[in-house]
């Protein structure tokens, strides 16, 4: 039965669809399903005890402030802590350069609200993060994809994309979601130089940067940009908006993340956020600060890295054992995901139902390609499942792939 609402939705709703991943997760709630579909951190690394203690301290020492409205910019001690930690990686910022958001997903939505008019073009890595596509589709964005290889976005192909006219460039430089690939230092430098030459800003989305478990640290794109501009002695005022989050470092349910950028840009971001939710939860921000101060975060990240490395290694070893040689995969040096490529002619979306019948799930890769392609790819998460479950789930996928490849 139709309701009076059916003809009253805004035009922007025509371009909005439900999250394919969220729909998949509904199908995989059965306990017998081994799900590699969600982008879920491992619950075993959640600092439950520390949050219990932090919540008690906050309510005992600052109850009125924790339960009251707060400033849109965010809790000042938390912003100062983020500024201090950013300096370790070479990015000199003050609290005025930082805005707290309700998860990185809100930051992406606010960026769309700030910058995207209907029809505006956004340069993206191909594939790219589905959450960004969802956020910006609501504002009428169109996309200019730039292909990737094992060193990330192929910057030799970026210039032709820049000539098409783009509002900004969107990159996930570290252990990219969905591919797991990391943008090399040389390409970060080329990205910054090309973006400066064409006057196009960069959105750097970095939720996984601290979850590196092999290889050398690579400076954030914002740091490369700062060095390129010779801003080492002053607070950052460059061409990059840097996003990160406590979702992967502490727990996703707290919904506390941050954006770093030039002060003038952060002031406009705050204006956009005021119309969205006034401010991120005061209590959550204060609890995050209590947990994160006194260097707890440094030791906790080591636990996350060790846990995820064990699970990544278990997945790679199982793939080498159970997958047909025709199936290719990436080798992430950190983060939570890797990408699998099937032989041409196989469709990962069509295979999904067969996989679920074998009680294993993944995300078909086509959803990460907003302009088409990627039908024979899939994203697989290794952070959530135990090594034992990973081995069993990969074995089930291996059987499915062999059935499909060798029946042709």
Secondary structure, 3 states (H helix, E strand, C coil): CCCHHHHCCCHHHHHCCCCHHHHHHHHCCCCCCEECCCCCCCHHHCCHHHHHHHHHHHHHHCHHHHCCCCCCCCCHHHHHHHHHHHHHCCCCCCHHHEEEECHHHHHHHHHHHHHCCCCCEEEEEECCCHHHHHHHHCCCCEEEEEEEECCEECHHHHHHHHCCCCCEEEECCCCCCCCCCCCCHHHHHHHHHHHHHHCCEEEEECCCCCCECCCCCCCCHHHHHHHHCCCCCCCCCCCEEEEEECCCCCCHHHCCEEEECCHHHHHHHHHHHHCCCCCCCHHHHHHHHHHHCCCHHHHHHHHHHHHHHHHHHHHHHHHHHHCCCCCEECCCCECCEEEEECCCCCCHHHHHHHHHHCCEECEEHHHHCCCCCCCCEEEEECCCCCHHHHHHHHHHHHHHHHHHHHCC
